[in-house]
Amino acid sequence: MAYEPKTVGRCPNCDEVITRDWLLIEYESDGRPARFAECPDCRNVVHPSAE
């Protein structure tokens, strides 16, 4: 069975797919889930946009 990491969104800067492997923190803001992740391509810390 192949390992397929879950996608958490796309980088708003370069549009690269960000997987859970790059997730830095996940939290709740105003009752909604939010997260910060490092982009594997441009290496910026971003709020991944939904797929």
MDAnalysis code that builds the backbone (N, CA, C; Angstrom):
import MDAnalysis as mda
import numpy as np

u = mda.Universe.empty(153, n_residues=51, atom_resindex=np.repeat(np.arange(51), 3), trajectory=True)
u.add_TopologyAttr("name", ["N", "CA", "C"] * 51)
u.add_TopologyAttr("resid", np.arange(1, 52))
u.add_TopologyAttr("resname", ["MET", "ALA", "TYR", "GLU", "PRO", "LYS", "THR", "VAL", "GLY", "ARG", "CYS", "PRO", "ASN", "CYS", "ASP", "GLU", "VAL", "ILE", "THR", "ARG", "ASP", "TRP", "LEU", "LEU", "ILE", "GLU", "TYR", "GLU", "SER", "ASP", "GLY", "ARG", "PRO", "ALA", "ARG", "PHE", "ALA", "GLU", "CYS", "PRO", "ASP", "CYS", "ARG", "ASN", "VAL", "VAL", "HIS", "PRO", "SER", "ALA", "GLU"])
u.atoms.positions = np.array([
    [0.844, -1.161, 0.000],
    [0.000, 0.000, 0.000],
    [0.903, 1.242, 0.000],
    [0.614, 2.190, -0.870],
    [1.391, 3.422, -0.970],
    [0.927, 4.435, 0.068],
    [1.883, 5.190, 0.583],
    [1.576, 6.239, 1.547],
    [1.170, 7.501, 0.792],
    [-0.032, 8.025, 1.061],
    [-0.499, 9.246, 0.439],
    [-0.878, 10.236, 1.535],
    [-0.016, 11.245, 1.776],
    [-0.323, 12.203, 2.835],
    [-1.550, 13.049, 2.504],
    [-2.303, 13.392, 3.528],
    [-3.513, 14.183, 3.352],
    [-3.156, 15.622, 2.987],
    [-3.853, 16.170, 2.016],
    [-3.662, 17.552, 1.605],
    [-4.422, 18.476, 2.542],
    [-3.756, 19.557, 3.005],
    [-4.420, 20.535, 3.869],
    [-4.782, 21.805, 3.111],
    [-4.298, 21.951, 1.897],
    [-4.632, 23.117, 1.083],
    [-3.520, 23.457, 0.113],
    [-3.569, 24.687, -0.382],
    [-2.570, 25.179, -1.331],
    [-1.936, 26.450, -0.796],
    [-0.698, 26.680, -1.189],
    [0.008, 27.895, -0.807],
    [-0.639, 29.078, -1.521],
    [-1.020, 30.131, -0.777],
    [-1.619, 31.296, -1.423],
    [-0.604, 32.110, -2.234],
    [0.694, 31.856, -2.036],
    [1.734, 32.594, -2.761],
    [2.121, 31.938, -4.083],
    [2.333, 30.614, -4.056],
    [2.838, 29.938, -5.262],
    [1.922, 28.829, -5.771],
    [0.813, 28.561, -5.080],
    [-0.196, 27.575, -5.464],
    [0.267, 26.113, -5.344],
    [1.363, 25.877, -4.626],
    [1.850, 24.510, -4.392],
    [0.912, 23.786, -3.417],
    [0.704, 22.503, -3.642],
    [-0.098, 21.689, -2.724],
    [0.681, 21.508, -1.425],
    [-0.001, 21.696, -0.288],
    [0.617, 21.518, 1.022],
    [-0.045, 20.321, 1.695],
    [0.767, 19.359, 2.093],
    [0.252, 18.168, 2.761],
    [0.399, 18.313, 4.273],
    [-0.237, 17.419, 5.005],
    [-0.212, 17.436, 6.470],
    [1.221, 17.341, 7.010],
    [2.143, 16.782, 6.239],
    [3.543, 16.690, 6.653],
    [4.159, 18.067, 6.914],
    [3.646, 19.106, 6.261],
    [4.184, 20.465, 6.369],
    [3.394, 21.334, 7.353],
    [2.382, 20.771, 7.996],
    [1.544, 21.498, 8.946],
    [2.350, 21.849, 10.198],
    [2.294, 23.111, 10.609],
    [3.020, 23.562, 11.797],
    [2.107, 23.641, 13.013],
    [0.910, 24.195, 12.843],
    [-0.034, 24.321, 13.949],
    [-1.454, 24.371, 13.393],
    [-2.349, 23.767, 14.146],
    [-3.774, 23.770, 13.806],
    [-4.517, 24.249, 15.053],
    [-5.416, 25.206, 14.876],
    [-6.112, 25.802, 16.024],
    [-7.500, 26.253, 15.597],
    [-8.248, 26.788, 16.542],
    [-9.588, 27.286, 16.259],
    [-9.602, 28.792, 16.417],
    [-10.217, 29.492, 15.475],
    [-10.331, 30.944, 15.515],
    [-11.771, 31.318, 15.209],
    [-12.409, 32.000, 16.140],
    [-13.826, 32.372, 15.991],
    [-14.701, 31.151, 15.718],
    [-14.367, 30.029, 16.359],
    [-15.158, 28.814, 16.218],
    [-14.908, 28.027, 14.940],
    [-13.950, 28.481, 14.124],
    [-13.632, 27.784, 12.870],
    [-12.189, 27.282, 12.917],
    [-11.915, 26.151, 12.266],
    [-10.535, 25.648, 12.252],
    [-9.631, 26.546, 11.406],
    [-8.403, 26.727, 11.847],
    [-7.390, 27.494, 11.117],
    [-6.063, 26.756, 11.257],
    [-5.119, 27.058, 10.381],
    [-3.827, 26.375, 10.436],
    [-2.730, 27.210, 9.788],
    [-1.520, 26.962, 10.239],
    [-0.316, 27.498, 9.619],
    [0.488, 26.309, 9.131],
    [1.091, 26.461, 7.962],
    [1.937, 25.412, 7.407],
    [3.098, 26.048, 6.659],
    [4.178, 25.287, 6.508],
    [5.293, 25.743, 5.684],
    [5.076, 25.223, 4.269],
    [5.249, 26.088, 3.290],
    [5.109, 25.660, 1.896],
    [6.363, 24.891, 1.494],
    [6.214, 23.684, 0.937],
    [7.385, 22.899, 0.550],
    [8.125, 23.485, -0.653],
    [7.490, 24.399, -1.389],
    [8.116, 24.971, -2.575],
    [8.796, 26.307, -2.275],
    [8.021, 27.296, -1.800],
    [8.605, 28.627, -1.555],
    [9.119, 28.805, -0.132],
    [8.834, 27.842, 0.760],
    [9.319, 27.801, 2.145],
    [8.762, 28.918, 3.029],
    [7.685, 29.577, 2.604],
    [7.028, 30.575, 3.441],
    [6.067, 29.898, 4.399],
    [5.848, 30.518, 5.555],
    [4.826, 30.052, 6.490],
    [3.529, 30.752, 6.073],
    [2.497, 29.955, 5.793],
    [1.251, 30.491, 5.229],
    [0.028, 29.861, 5.889],
    [-1.113, 30.485, 5.651],
    [-2.417, 29.883, 5.934],
    [-2.800, 29.161, 4.630],
    [-2.751, 27.831, 4.571],
    [-3.114, 27.140, 3.328],
    [-4.561, 27.409, 2.955],
    [-4.797, 27.677, 1.682],
    [-6.164, 27.871, 1.203],
    [-6.800, 26.519, 0.937],
    [-8.100, 26.440, 1.104],
    [-8.831, 25.175, 0.907],
    [-8.712, 24.716, -0.535],
    [-8.726, 23.419, -0.709],
    [-8.640, 22.810, -2.050],
    [-9.894, 23.075, -2.843],
])
